[in-house]
Amino acid sequence: MTQAQSSTHFIAAFATGGLLSLMVLFNGTLAAYGSLFFASWVPHLTGTVTAALFLAVLRPKRTEATRPPLWVYLGGVSGAVTVMLTSASLNSALALSGTIALGLAGQMVFSLFADMRGLFGLPQKMPSPRDYTALSLIVAGSFILIFLGGAP
């Protein structure tokens, strides 16, 4: 991998965090005007339309000739539940920053566990002291943001 490719991946991953915050904000606002189910249904419908347009225009080739395992199709289920949970959290005292901070902490905990156990076909990798330090900083930052974050 070249330095340019590495930089592109880094920027794309960082931008994804911003898009995730926007998504949580939009979905939480939908939930405030409707329901958690409505807040999950609308983005999945618009996402389906957007993905279909991208597929029609870009016509990507399959990277693998074999079919993926059936469990990978459950991503939409976890996505729907995630939208409902973040929408509920956003419309609580946690607000956007607390919801995103705790969500990041939850992602780190699950990711370290999945790596450690080799879940879903991942190569098994034991967390290093650096991983635990990063997790501790994320959890500590989440608590500082939520409990010492400023005006009520």
N, C-alpha and C positions, 0 to 999 in steps of 0.2 A: 504494500500500500504506500502510495506516495504521500509526501507532506501535504500536497493540495487536497488529496482525497481525505486525509485524516482531518484537515481543517474543515472541509465541507461537512464531514460527519459530525464534528464537534458543534459547528454552527447549527446544523439541522437539529441535533438533539436539544440544544439550548432553545432554539425557536419553538420546538415542540412544547417546552414548558410554558412559554408564553401563550401558545394556542390552547393548551390545556386550561390555563387560567381563564381565558376568554370563554371557552366552552362551558366551564363550570358556572361562570357568571351568567351567560346566556340561558343555560338550562335552569339555573336557580331562579332567574327572573320569570321564566315560563312557569315554573312550579308555583311561584307566588300568585300568578294570575290564573292558574288552572289547578293542576294536581301533579303529584310525582309521576303518575303514569303518563299524563299529557307531556310533561317535561322530558320523558324518555322517548315517547313515540315520535314527537316532532323532529328532534335531531336525527333519529335513526331513519326516518323517512327522507329528510333532506340529504342525509349522508348517503343513502342508497341512490338517490337521484344523481348526486354529485359523482359518486364512484362510477355509476353507469355511464355518465358523460365522459369521464376520464378514460374508461375502458373503450368506449366507442371511438374517441379521438386518438388516443395513444396506441391502441391495439398491442398491448405488451405480449411478449411470448412467454410461454410457461418455462420456468427454470428447471423443472423436474418432469420427467416423463411419467413417473409413478404418481399415484394418488396419495394425498396426505392422509394421515390417520383420522378417523371420524371425530375424535375428541377435539380437534382444532376448530371445528365448526361451532363450538360452544362459546367462542369469543364474543359473539353477539349477546349471549345471555349475561356474561360477566359485564359487558358494556352497558346493557340496559339496567342492571342492578347498580352499577357504579354511578350512572347518571342519576338514578333516583336517590341514592345515598348522599351524593355530593350536593344535589339540589336541596335536600332536607337540611344538610349541614350548613350550607350557604345561608339559608334563611333562619339561622339560629345565632346565638351569641358568638359563634366561631367566626362568622363572616367569611369573606373570600380568602383572606390570608391564613386564617386558622385552618380552614378546610384544606387548602393546598398544602400547608405545612404538615398537618397530620397525615394527609394522603401520601405525601412523600415519605414520611417515616414508615407508614404501613407498607409502601412499595419496597423500601429497603429491607424491612424485616422479612417480608415474603420472599424477596429475591435472594437474600442470603440463605434462607431455609431451602429454597428450591435448588440453589447451587450446591448446598451441603448434601442434600439428598439425591441430587441428580434427577429431579422431577422432570417429567415431560420430555425425556430424551436428552436433557442437558448433560454435558460432561460434569461429573461429580467434582466439586472444588470446595475445599474447606476454607472458611473465612480466615483471613489473616488479621493480625492485630490492627493493621491499617483499616480494614473493613469495619472492625468493631469501633475503632476511634471515629471513623466517619459516621457510623450509625449513632454513636453517643452525641456527637456534635449536632446532628440533624434533630434528634429527639430533644436535646437541650435547647436548641434554637426554637423548636416548635413550642416548648413550654414557655420560654421567654416571650415569644411573640404573642402567645395566647394570654398568659397570666400577667405579664408586665408590659403589654403592648400599648398602653396609652389610655386615652379617654374611653369611658364605658359607652 
